[in-house]
Structures are given as structure tokens and as C-alpha cells.
Amino acid sequence: MQPASHSTLTRRQTTLITVALMLSIALAALDALVVGTAMPTIVGSLGGVSLYSWLVAVYLLTSTTTVPVYGRLADMYGRKPIFLFGIGLFLVGSALCGLSQSMPQLIAFRAIQGLGAGAVQPIAMTIIGDIFSVEQRAKMQGLFSGVWGISSFVGPPLGGLIVATLSWHWIFYVNLPIGIVALAFIVLFYRERVEHHARPVDVTGVLLLTGGITALLLALQETGQTEGLSCLTLALLYASAASLLGVFIWGQGHSDDPMVPLDLFRRPVIGIGYLVGFLAGLAQFGVGTYVPLFIQGPMLGTALTVGTVTAPTSIGWPIGSVVSGRFILRVGYKRVMLAGVAAISIGAGCLLFLTSDTPLLVLAAVNGVIGLGLGLSATPIIIAIQNAVAWKQRGVATALNQFSRTMGGAVGVALMGSLLNAGLAARLASASALVGQPDPHGLINDLLDPAARLALSPAVANALRAALAVSLNNLFFVAVGAGLLALLATLFLFPDGSVEEHGRKIPPPT
């Protein structure tokens, strides 16, 4: 297969392809921002706060385990057909999510949505790597980050407005017109020259990876539950996860044509980049999943409040990405990454002191610091990884970067969900105001519903708020730990040196 060199594209072709990619990235951005805003309302409407984390975890699971497959297929058959398939499946899942009438249904359809999402962002970033040089990529990050910036202003308030005026079902329908336009643009304007080389897809490897991660997430979710699985069942789940993932790694290491080339992980720039991405993803999705719950629960907010207060996270990301793109060529990857993971750690640390009386403006500022750190750290990682490999490995290398970040998010959300359920059960049982209540845990659903919470007595509402606040506070220790580990990994393990592109060197930083 021969790459579509950026030098062979006309200016018009490059512009039209760029527009198509911007629309595709907007699709993923708006979904993340709009759905995240409405999640507490969804749980309040459908019930099942104990399943809250699975709305995120199952999406991350399916979008994570399919990423290496899509990366391999994109290298085998070209970026375009795999990209179109991913967007189409994502739209089908979105439509089904909007039709959901129960939490199990919604979780199942989120899984389908994730199966499509696994192709969208990583292949979009791969195409960017194909058609732009390293200098152009660093500058173009500002343009593509602008998509996130616009989505950040529009997405959270739009999600809150839709929930307030229509219903949460409609937040999934927002994806449909954007996705249809993106599909049309890609079909009409993106051309690539591909020499097809048939290579087998490792179906066994996919099943081992999916099974191992699923067992791990189930075990993490149920650990510490007072009414969860038995100790023997938990032990079997952990043993199954270790066995399946161990066999997967062994198989990839002994394969002549592995789905996940393990030799990539042995290169410090790539291996440590994946590790930092994993830890940053853990903090990113952990904070993004549970801060909205704090706002709409202990702080008595609404979906509009959630959208307003969490928007700075998404706004800070593109700002950090723009700044990062400008400074990478000047000071190198490592210094920019250090600034990013330090900001993530500081922002997550501030969440440890969050209370129901914390001013919303303060929480919004903290979210902005975290978003800035995510943007500063993500850009140097992806550019460093793409520049360290040849074209034929760029698809899988880029996909594995997305894999590591979303895998960190899936593990973090499941782990924090287990801690939340265990802590919440203990505190609800010990609250004197809730003695005699038939279902204290179910009352959390009423607290999250702005209409239903009006029927709660002040004593009961305050007890629920206090129990949920303390339980959520303890979760943020996980995000802080991930941020500090990422800081240490970048400081002591990530190599110093100049920015390099495969086959040539960029002048070293001054």
C-alpha cells in the first residue's frame, strides 16, 4: 500500500479533506460534550444509579477494543472505507440510544455506538498524519482544536437546553445531521490511492482482548460491593482477565503479523507516550464522568448548570492544544508534556476539596485548568508517536494511542464506580435521617431529578447530598494519583531530545 503524500494533493483537495475531517471530529466532540452533560438526568429518569458508570465504561470498552482492529484495517485497505463504516455504525448506535426506555437498553446501545466510535477519531488523526508534514501538523492542531473549541461552547449548553426543553432522548439525535453531512463530505471529497494487500485479521486476538478487558471491568465494578458478586466469583473474574490478556499478549509477541505490534512499546518515545496517555485518560474520563454527578447531586444543579460549569474543561483542551502546537518545535515534546500533566494533577487535586457550597465559578476554573492540561499533554504525544514510525505503521500506532487513552478511561471509570457504590452504600446506611426509608439508595435518583427532588424533605435531601458528596470526593484521589504517576513517567522516563520525523530530523530546540 502506498501512502497518499501530502505533496500530491492540490490546495483545493487539501481544503475539502480538512473540512471533512473537521466535521468528523465535531461529531465525536459534540457527542462527548452533550451526552456527558445529560448523564445525571438520564440516571434520574431511568433509575439505577449503581449502573451509572456503565454508561461510560461500556462505550469506552467497545470503542477501545476495536481501535487496534480499525487501525490494522486502515493500513490494509485504506483509511476511507473503514472511516465511513465507523461513522455509519456510530450513527446507528446514536439513533438506538435515543429510542432507549431503560438503563440496560441504553447501555447496550451505547456499546453499539462505541463500536463505531472506535474508528472515527483515531483514523481521522491518521489521515491528518498522512496529508500534513510534521511542521504543518503542529500548526494545524490549532485549526482542528478550534473544532473542539466551538463544540465546547455549543455542546454543554446545547445538551442542557435539549434536556430542559425536550427530553434527554434528543441529545443522541443531535449526532444524526452532523454525521450525515460528514459522511457526504468524505464520500465526495476524500480520495486515496491504495494498493490492497490482503492480510488476515486476528479474530482470536480481538476476542481475547475484548474478553479480558470485559472481565477486568466487571471485576473492578463489583469489587467492594456489599451486595455484589461473591469473593469466589470476583476471584474468577480477575483470574479470567489476567489469563485472557496474558494469552493475548503472548500471542501478539509470537505472531509474524501481530494486530498490536509489541515492538512499538519498546521504543521509549512510543511506550512512555502510551503510558502517559493511559494515565491522562484515567484522569480525564474519571473527572468528566463524576464531576457532573457532583454538580447535579450535592450542588443541586440542573443539566444547564452541568453544561455551564463543565464547559471550561472542553474549552481549555483546544487552548492547550494550540499552545502546545506552537511550543513543540521550540522546546521539544517533553517540556510541553510536563506542563500538561502538571496542570492535570493540580486541577484534580483541587477537586479533593470540593463541597456542596463551593462556588460554581471556582469549580468552572478548576475544570478549565484540567482541560488545559489535557490539551497540552495530548498533542505532543500523538505527534511524537506518528513521527517515530513509518507510514505503514502510522495507522496502528495512532490507533494504539487512542486505545491507551480510552483504556485508561474505561479502567478509571469502572474503578471509581465501584468505589462510589461501596462508599455510598455505607454512608446511606449510617445516615440517621434515612433510617426507616425503604430504599435509601433509590432516593439518589430523586436527588438527581430536579423535579423529583422537590418532594424530598429537607432532612432527607441534606443526608443524601452529604453522603453523595463525601463518596464522590474520595473518587478524585484516583484521578490525582493518575496525574502524579503521569508526571513522574514524563519527568524520569520520557526521553529528552529534538523533534524528529521518520527519515529526517527537525532542528533541535534552542
Order of alpha helices (4+ residues) and beta strands (2+ residues): alpha-alpha-alpha-alpha-alpha-alpha-alpha-alpha-alpha-alpha-alpha-alpha-alpha-alpha-alpha-alpha-alpha-beta-beta
